[in-house]
């Protein structure tokens, strides 16, 4: 009785397992359904982001109070967190696409190998038939029809071989297309990883600003208004603020960086605030991925500057190692102990970007002669002035000298990814936000300078009157 009960229990469990698997399979989404759901989720997030942007704009138009400023910062934090969520969903989709493409490449390779084996077998049979002379075919054949059957078989093998060759050519072309698609998908994944780095950093910065504002004002409106009115102190803080850069031993102050950007603007037509914003964004990326040394010029591998840990793909051998060696040789630097950016972790792309402007060697090489003509000496990617000039020339080439919002936004996207794909709009939007903040800082500096000049003029006039009265 107990044995029968155990058997019934096992049968019941097996039935339940089958039902679960069938039900689970029925509920599983097809790739098209998954893509449709993802698009709907992204659209919902985009609407929410746009709604928050509207709230921020509306609050900014109201009276400048501590409460409103905190509200703006909190809204910006919420918006940035939604953008992080959006990037996460896009990355999930890209990861799925990459897995599908890699699986398809494996299947296509298997099909190609199968076709090659079939071709080898067909060619062997054709060769064997071809080795038989006409007398041998006639003598070994029982009837005349056997002779013609052998000829028909040979023709059929030849036709089969041609069919296999066409299939093999088609599969090889399809494989190349798949490899191209995979490279594009991996580049997009790398770009979105970099964007997500910036998004997380922006969220942290905004939280720091909100906390810093409350600590400085002690939560009091009177202290906030006093802070707004103290323009001279604010101008001094802006001018002496450290302008953090990647790949340079000593970072300049904002005032020093602005002086360089102004000089570059005269040469390129690129707005100083915009140029500073792009350099800031690139340095932010460089600081997050870290600095590496190239150690193997054959494979492009290297080590981290701080920990000496091994890093694969520090530089792309086929594209960047040769121009990198030419650049450092011209500057008299040690190629194996010159810092470049590390690759973005977990993506599988390449690093190798140089200095504050984060140019890869092959792109720097394209601008090297123009830079040397302007500078009157070999251009150095790790020199602040040279890096700023290179960035200015690049941005100007892609329309930034027009100094319109759209032209600058587009040139920022091209600087980031080599294209103006709107999928990377966060990078462009972020650069334009930074540029707007820098523009306000520059106005504050110029206002302070004008005020100082006016004061000096009044003092000089006063002294002149005293002298003339005497």
Secondary structure as UniProt FT lines:
FT   HELIX           2..27
FT   HELIX           31..60
FT   HELIX           66..131
FT   HELIX           134..140
FT   HELIX           144..217
FT   TURN            218..219
FT   HELIX           221..229
FT   HELIX           231..240
FT   HELIX           254..268
FT   HELIX           272..289
FT   STRAND          291..294
FT   TURN            297..299
FT   STRAND          302..304
FT   TURN            305..307
FT   STRAND          310..311
FT   TURN            312..313
FT   HELIX           317..321
FT   HELIX           322..331
FT   HELIX           335..337
FT   STRAND          339..341
FT   TURN            345..347
FT   TURN            355..358
FT   HELIX           361..375
FT   TURN            381..382
FT   HELIX           384..397
FT   TURN            398..399
FT   HELIX           400..402
FT   HELIX           405..417
FT   HELIX           422..424
FT   HELIX           425..469
//
